[in-house]
Amino acid sequence: MTGMRFTPKGYGGRRRDPQQVKRDGWQEQGVLAVSVDDDRLTWPERELVRQLGERLYGQRDREVRHD
């Protein structure tokens, strides 16, 4: 018996980088995924992101850092 000759849906092909997934989510569905630590944002912008996150989802665990 030989191996599978097809690739199930969702497997194989080229994997999109995380920035492309975020960009597509915003452009196609109006979903914004942004890190509170994103260096492209100014301090007031990062503070707004933090405040929105806390309002919608509650306080973050201050020990968590995703650099």
N, C-alpha and C positions, 0 to 999 in steps of 0.2 A: 504494500500500500504506500502511495506517495503522500507528501505533505499537501496542505491546502494550497489551492491555486488562486485563491481570491483573498482579498483583505476585507474583513468585516467593517461595516460603516463605523467611522470614528477612529480607525487604526490606520497607521501607515501615512504616507505622504509627508508634507513639510509641516513642521510645528511652528505656529506663529509665536513671535516673541511677546512677552507680557505687555510692552508698550503698544503693540499693534492690537492686541486684544482689548486694551483700554480704549484706544482710539476708535475701534470698530463699535464697541459698546456705546460710546458717546454718540457717534454719528448715526448709528442704526437704531438705537433704542432710547437715547437720551439718558443713559446710565453713566454716571461719573464715578470713576474709581481713582482716588488721588491719595497719596501718602501725605500725612501731616509733616513729614520730614523732607518733602520734595524741594531740592535746592533751586528749582526754577521759580519757586514762589517767593514773594516778599514776606517779611514777618507778618504784616497785617493779613495777608492772604492765608498763611499757615494758621494763624490764630482763628480766622473765620472757619477754616476747615475743621480745626479742633473743636470749636464751639458747636458747629453743626453736628459733628460726630457724637459729641456728648449729649446733645439734645435728642438726637434720634436713637442712639444706642447705649447711652450711659457712659460713665467714667471708664477710661482705659486702665489697664494694669500698667502702672508706671515702670515696672521692671522690664516690660517688653520693648525691645529696640530692633527695628528692621532697617539696618544701614545698608 
